Every structure is written in C-alpha cells, then in structure tokens.
Amino acid sequence: MAGVRYAKSDPPAPEADVRRLEALVGRDLPGEYRAYLAAQDGGWLEDNVYAVNAIFGVCEGASYPTNIWKKIQVFDGRLPAWMLPVASDVGGNLYAFDLVDAVLAETRAVQQRLR
C-alpha cells in the first residue's frame, strides 16, 4: 500500500493460503487485494489511530489480531456470507469486502468486453 507505513508487516502470503480463502468464499478475491497479498500478507499500520490499523493476513500462522481465519471464525454467523472481513481499526470496527458487489462489477466488465 503506497504511502502507508507499517509498524509490523508480514511477508507475502503463500499462494496455497490465498487459494484456500478463495475456495472458502467460493470465488476469486478482488484483484487489488490478491496483488496486495502477493506482496505482503497483512500487518499493523504505524501511527494510524483514526483509521485502519490492522490488515488481516491469510497465512494460517499469522498472529490472532491479524489472522483472517480467526476473524472468520469469530464472526461466523454474525456477518453475512457475502462479507469478507479484511481489516480493523482500534475501535474494533471491521472493514470488509462486499463480495456480491465485486461479482456484479466483474459481470458488468465481462458484459462490456463481449459487446
């Protein structure tokens, strides 16, 4: 993420873990998020107390506060299945991808290319 400094960043996400998450959600992850994971698997942002401060990683071994698998377990049944939590702030608010909108956007893009 350009312009963002990390207090702690993790190495790139293993491709197998990215594919495992895609299998769980039943679709490909948004391209920008997938590219982010290929460069860095989450971490803690530095001096970002009023916005996102933790980005969740997909590596099974990630520590709890930034482990997406643990977040999915914690929020199972409390978030709609089409929401994928990917980050949080110091107040405990989640930031999530709306996988339904992502599917609709991709469908529209394909339809445009076919015209």
C-alpha positions, -999 to 999 in steps of 0.1 A, spaced: 0 0 0 17 32 -12 21 59 14 13 37 43 40 28 69 39 -4 88 49 -10 124 49 -47 116 45 -62 81 43 -98 71 60 -115 42 40 -123 10 10 -147 15 16 -183 4 -4 -189 -28 -19 -220 -12 -34 -199 16 -48 -174 -9 -64 -202 -29 -78 -217 3 -95 -184 11 -109 -182 -24 -123 -217 -21 -139 -208 12 -157 -177 -2 -164 -195 -35 -149 -170 -58 -116 -152 -67 -106 -125 -44 -107 -89 -58 -76 -83 -79 -61 -55 -59 -65 -75 -27 -49 -105 -43 -20 -84 -55 -16 -69 -20 -14 -104 -5 12 -114 -31 34 -85 -19 26 -86 18 3 -107 40 -12 -81 62 3 -63 92 0 -34 117 -1 1 104 21 27 120 5 59 135 -29 53 120 -50 56 151 -81 71 135 -85 46 107 -75 11 97 -46 -1 119 -46 -39 112 -48 -56 79 -56 -93 82 -33 -119 66 -43 -152 51 -13 -173 63 -25 -199 88 4 -190 111 -5 -153 114 -9 -140 149 -45 -137 162 -52 -100 158 -43 -101 121 -53 -137 112 -82 -137 88 -91 -173 96 -96 -164 133 -117 -134 123 -139 -156 101 -144 -180 130 -152 -152 155 -177 -136 131 -192 -168 117 -230 -163 117 -227 -127 127 -217 -113 93 -235 -121 60 -217 -148 40 -210 -123 12 -189 -100 35 -152 -109 39 -135 -91 68 -100 -78 58 -91 -51 83 -100 -34 116 -94 -2 135 -85 5 171 -122 7 180 -128 -29 168 -147 -18 137 -143 -42 107 -136 -33 71 -148 -59 47 -151 -66 10 -187 -69 -3 -182 -100 -25 -217 -95 -41 -208 -61 -54 -174 -75 -66 -192 -102 -86 -216 -77 -101 -188 -54 -111 -169 -83 -127 -201 -94 -145 -206 -59 -159 -170 -57 -171 -173 -91 -189 -205 -80 -205 -188 -48 -217 -160 -67 -232 -184 -90 -250 -202 -62 -267 
